[in-house]
Amino acid sequence: MSNAGDGTIGVGMVGHAFMGRVHSQAWRTVHHFFDVPQAPRLAVLGGRDLDRTKAAAAKLGWDSVETDWRALIARDDVQIVDICTPGDSHKDIALAALAAGKHVLCEKPLANSVEEAEEMAEAAAAASAKGQRSMVAFNYRRVPAIAVARQMVAEGRLGKIRHVRAQYLQDWLSDPNTPMAWRLRKEEAGSGSLGDIGAHIIDATQFVLGEQLTGVSALTETFVHKRPIAGDADGRLDDVTVDDAALFIGKFASGAMASYEATRFALGRKNSMRLEVNGEKGSLAFDFESMNELSYFDGEDADETAGFRRVLITEATHPYVGVWWPPGHIIGYEHTFTHEVFDFLTAIQNGTDPAPSFADGLQVQKVLGAVEASAGNDSRWTPVS
């Protein structure tokens, strides 16, 4: 599914805001560092406003634009559709792209409801049988330190896992005068901090442990119920219809206990995505604000010298790192998306289904749904169906 004889594969991306910018960076750079079977060609950028989309395309390196995502999907020079829009349009775009025979990369969370995600996962499974590949963009799986954590757990370095702690802390909504945005409207975003950043730590912990959550007990809260409408001279306010923070406990299939916190009201925390895993033989800890580091405690060390050791994840033998810089020359946030599209392009070439799949995205959506159900029912224990 490449463009006629030129060794490339055409990408059409819908959306050009924050996620569109980082995805553009990944598509532009991946073949300059990784050996990919087909270099991506930035064929077309989709957006609702023609002038803004043209300006974004010129800045981000796209060849052309469309203001109707249906027209983007229908183009012969597009083999991959990359969905970087708010959650309320994920299902329609993905289903149409799969029906048109395209590969699909979709931002997280997969959908705004379990029902939508089920429909998408079913369509992706049917398309896979025809050679089409689909993946959910949980980019934190591609942080080398988190990939190393997964390896260490899988190798048994921590033994049986007992505790998992996960936090995703930001502060960009702490000011009540911050204007309304689509992420604060349930009809567009599906949920607030829960789906926006909580989905990341759900996926990351399940990825590191290699197993799934089976049930949750949750609290959610909205701290600021009304926010100013951006650019409104009359100072009118709009209703916030999503959670500002989510707190829940959970249990994994193995019996490991877990706690989760997702908030955009943690003053001083800009993008602190934290994981800690405690096992019978050792512990691991990670904080994305120091994303090139992993803390490891070996329970077999002598008491006199035992302690968490700082492991700098910049060696060529670490996942993804070898194509970048010499040891100690750290990488950043944008590199995780380059790793993501590399894995996706490789799966397309090899004819294998990449991970996280739409089925994986559905499973995360079921956890999100169970958290919302529990929070709406006096925090009662709620199985993940």
Summary of the structure (lengths in Angstrom):
residues: 385
radius of gyration: 21.0
end to end distance: 37.0
largest distance: 67.0
contacts: 1356
relative contact order: 0.16
helix: 37%
strand: 25%
